[in-house]
């Protein structure tokens, strides 16, 4: 299919893509159970020749399109395209006519746009069904925002058999309009949540010698964590430890019994991830013990490192440039320390995630409100192009596979 045909047809279904995005945006849902969003997707694609699967753990959907061409049996190519559906627990301050109607919930990470673009790609590829050289799985996934939705959908057997390649797009308000970006290897970090509870003995603030004050111990641990990161870990394999919340005390003249530190740990390699967990435990427990107190460290493992296959990134670069020209793709020099649960899919299937710039054309994209902002905006004019890119990735992988290494 010529690039102009694909882009022209994507622009032709733009009203449907935008309408779906706005409907999802107005009624955001959190976590693994997003029934209203699921029903909107099913309704938008009800007329298409798709086989639908759902699992017991989430309201996630996998819609399979059986192509009319290509090999049969184990030689038949399969490709997965993914869009996430859940929102964030935060208020919206965009002033949009279709702003969130659900208090304390907002699509501030662009998942409404991801779902709408994937639905658009499904419509584009269904129109090419007879010429597709294999099958496409469209993965509509809830629970990306810390709820491990991709892992649950894999465990439920919804992605069975595993495809030969997997691709996803993530919108970026702080990237030039329509630019596609990616990189080989680690794209996004592993993210683990940390809680350090320091147990002391409280008392009157005027008599600290009669207490075991957890507050200065907590402060010492916070600063020691930063020194540990810079002195224990190679800077070329980044590690981040951020303590973002400190809870202690009830009054100005009362030393509390307990202080609790909460934060995040980000790593780009399994080795550093494991080493960091051991080092944090040793540091917190040791500092507390040196002052006669006790520290208990709890680490809740989050998403693994998002690792993109080099062949998949090269393939995505070629497809983006075929669609829009040589300037359409940018190779990121460094990973981003955010996290993504598409990592679970990429741990099992070669593939890649790409970023798509959705700043309004002509805006100062470097100073736009970023993802997870209460004022994050998406230029909806980019969405048909995103749907075309997803469709092209699927269609062309089925036709020719990955480029030779």
N, C-alpha and C positions, 0 to 999 in steps of 0.2 A: 504494500500500500504506500503510495507516494506520500511524502511528508505533508504536502499541502492538503491532500485529501484528509489525512488524519487530523490535522490542526483545524481545517475548515469544519469537519464534522464535529469536533469537540466544541468549537465556538457555536455551532448550531444547537447543541444541547445545553449551552451555558445557562439559560434560564432555569432549567431543571436542577442543575448542579447548585446554583446559588439559592434556589428556593429550599432545597433540602438542607443546605448549610444553615440557612436562617432559621428554619423550623427546629433543627437540633440545637442551635445556639440559644433559642428562646426558652427551651425546656431542658436545661442541663441535668444530667444524672451522675451520681458518684458511684465509684466502686465497681464490683463485679456484676451487679444486677442493674441493668439499664433497659427495662422493658419498653419504655416509650421510644427510646432511640432505636432499639431493635425493630419495633413495629414500623417506624418511619422508613427504615431501610427496606424492610420487606415490602411495604406498600409501594415505594418508589420503583422497585425492580420486579414487581409482581407479574409483569407481562413478558418477562424474559425467560429463555429456556435454561434455567439454572436448577441444579439439584442442591437442596438446602440441608444442612446438618446443624444440630444444636446439641449441647452437652449438659450434664447435670449440675456442673459447678458454677456456671456463669450464664449470662444471656448472650454470649458470643455466638456468632454465626460463621459458618464456612459455606459459601456458595460455589459450586463447581460447574464450570462450563466445559462440556465435552466438544473438542474441536472435530471438524469433519475430515481432516487430513492427517498425514504423518504416519509413523510406524505404529505397530500394535504390540501388546504384551509388555514385557519388561523394557523394551527398547523405546517405548513411547515417552516422549518428554512431558514433564509437568512443571509448572511454575506457580509460585504463590505470590500474591500481591496483598499487602496488609494495610488496613486503616484502623486506628483506635477510636473509641467512641465515648469514653468517660470524661468528666469535667473535674474541676478543682474546687475544694471547699473554701471559697473566697467570694467576696462581693464583687459586683461589676460596676464600673464607673465610666463606661464609654459614652453613654448618652445615645446609643444606637436605637433606632425605632424597633429593632428586634432584639433588644437587650434581654438578659436573663429575667424571667418571671419567677424564678425560684430563689428565695432569699438565701444568701450564703453559698451560692453555687454559680460558677462561671466557666465557660469554655475559654480559659486564658492560656491554653497551650496549643490551641489550633486543632484539637481533635475533631471538632465539627467540620472543619475544612478537610481534614484527612479522610473522614468518612464520605463526605460529598464527592471528593475527587475519586475515591475508589468506586463509588457507585457510578460515577460518570465513565470510568474506565471499563466497568462491567458492561455498560450499555454500548460503548464503542466496540468492544471485543465481541459481544453477542452479534453485532451486525456483520462481523467477519467470521462467524462460526465455521462456515464450510471450508474456509481456506486455512484455518488455524492448524498448525502442525503438531498438536498435542492438546493438553488440558490445562485449564487455569483454575486455581483455587483463590477465591476472594475471601480474605480473612477479616471479618468485622469484629474487632476485639474490644471488650470493655476492660476495666481494671488495670489500665497502664500506669495510673498515677499512684504507684507504690503498692498495688494490690496483686501483682504477679499474674495478671490476666492471661498473658501468653503462655505461661507455664501451666496454668490450669487447663487451657484449651488443648495443649499438647498432651497433658496427662489424661484428659477425657477422650483422647483418640480422634479428635476432630480433624487432625491433619495427618491422615493415614490413607494411602501411603505418603511418606515424606516426599516432597517435590525435589526436583533436581536443582532448583534455584529459588531464591526468595528476595523480594524487593519491597521497600517502604519509602515513603516520602515524609518529611517533617518540615512544616512551614517555619520560616524564620523572619520575624518582623525586622530584625536588625541585619538584613542582607539586601543587596540591590534587587530591584524589581525583576522577577523572573529568572534570576541566576540560580543555577543548580551547582551544588557543592558536595564534595565527598572526599574520602581518603582511604587508602589501603591500610589494613591493620586496625589498631585500636582507634575507634571513632569517638566513643563515649566511655565513661568510667564505670567501674563497679561502685555501688553506693551501699554502705552499711550504716545503720543507725546505732548510736552509742548512748548509753546512759551510765553515769557514774554516781552512785549514791555513797556519800561520806557520812558515816555514823559516828557521832560524838556524844557529848553530854552537855546539855544546855544549862543555863543559869542566868543570874543577873549580869547585865552588861558592865556593871561597875566592879565586878569581881571575876574577871576572866581566869584568874589563877585557880579558881575553884571549879572550872569547867574544862571540857575538851571541845574547843571551839572548831566546828567544821568549816567555817567561812574562810579563814585565811588558808586552810588546807585546800579548799576548793580552788581558791585563787592561785595557789602555788601549782596545783595540777594543771590548770588552764595554761599557764605560762610554760610549764615544763613540757607540755605536749607540743608546743610550737618549736621549742628547742630540739626536742627529740626528732621531729620530722626533718629538720634541716641538717641534723648531725648523724642520724642513723640511716637515712635513705638516700640513694643516688638521685641527684636532681634530674638526671636524664630519664628516669622512670618515675614520674611524679606521684607524690602522695600528698593528700590534703586532709587535715583534721581541723574541723571547725566546731567549736562549742558555741552554740547559738542561743542557749537558754540556761539560766541559772535560777534555781528556786531555793530560797532559804529564809527563815525568819518570819516573825509576825508583828514585831514592834521594835521601836528604836532602842529600847533599853533591855531587850531580851536576846540572849545568845541562844540560838536554836540547837536542838538535838541533831539536826540532819540538814545536809545540803545536797542538792541533786543537780548534776550537770547533764545536759542533753545536747547532742550534736550529730554530725555526719562525718563519715570517713570515706574518702574517694581514692581509688587506686586504679592503675592501668595494667597491672599484671597479676596473675594468680599468686606468684611468689610474694610480692609485696603485700598483697591482701592478707595472706596468712601471717606474714611476719608482723604486720602492723597490729593485728588483733592480739598477738602474744605480747608485743611491746607495750601496748596501752594497758593491758592488764597488769603487767609487771610494774610499770611506772606508777599507776594510780594506787595500787596496793602498797607499794614501797614507800611512797611519800606519806600516805596516811599512817602507815605503821611507824614511820620515823617520828611522828607527833603523838603516838599513842592512840590513834583512831583506827577505824576500819573502813576500807572502801570496797564496794561491790560493783563490779563492772558487768553490764549486760550489753551484748552486741546482737542486734537483730540483722541478719544478713539480708541485703536487698538484691538488686539486679546484678548479674555478672557484667564483665566488660563487654561492650558491643564491638565485635571484631568483624570487619568487612573483608571479604575475600578479594584478593588483588585482581582476579579475572573478572569478578562482578563489577568492581569499580571501573576498570577499563571499559567493560561493556557498557555501563551506564554513561560513561563519558562519551563514547562513540555515538550512542543513541541520542543523547542530549544535543550533541553537535550536528547530527544529521537533521534533527528537528529545527534547530534555531541558529546554527552557524557556529564558527570556532570560538566565539566569545561566550557561549552559553554555559560552559562548565568551568568550575574553579577547583583546583586541587588544594585542599586544606593542608597547611604545613604542619599543624599540630592537632592533637585530639582536643575535644571539649570535655570538661570535667563534670558535665551533667550525666544523667543515666537514662537508660531506655530498656523496657523489658522485651523489645524486639530482639534483644541479645539472646534470649532463650531460643528463639527460632534460629538465629545465626550460629548458635552453638551446635545445631544439628544439621543445618542446611547451608551450603555455600550461597552467599548473597551479599547484599549491601543495603544500607540506608543512605538516602541522599537528602540534603537540605534544599529547600526551595524558598528563595527570597520573595517575600510578600509585602515589602514596603511599597507604598504608593509611588508610582513613577514620578520622579522629580523631587521626592522628599529627601531630607537629610537622614538617610537610613541608619547611620551610626548613632543617632540620638532619638530614634523612635522608641516608644515603649516596648520593651522586650516581652518574651514569653513569661508567664506567671505574673504579669502586671494587671492591675485592675482596669487599666486603660488600653490594653493591647488591642491593636486593630489589624485587620487583614484586608489587603486589596483584593477584592473578589474577582477582579479582572484577570488575576493570575490563575485562578482555579481551573478553567478549561485547559490551560496549558499543562497543569499538573495532571489532570485526567488523561490528556494525550500522552504525556510522558510515561505514566504507569501502563497505559495500553500498549505503547510502543515497546516498553521493556518486556512485557509479556509476549506480545506477538513476535518480536524479533528473536527472543530467546528460544521460543518454540521452533522458529524457522532455522536458526543457525547455531544455537548454543553459545557458550562462552568463547571469546577469542582465544587463539592459541597463546600460551604463555610466552 
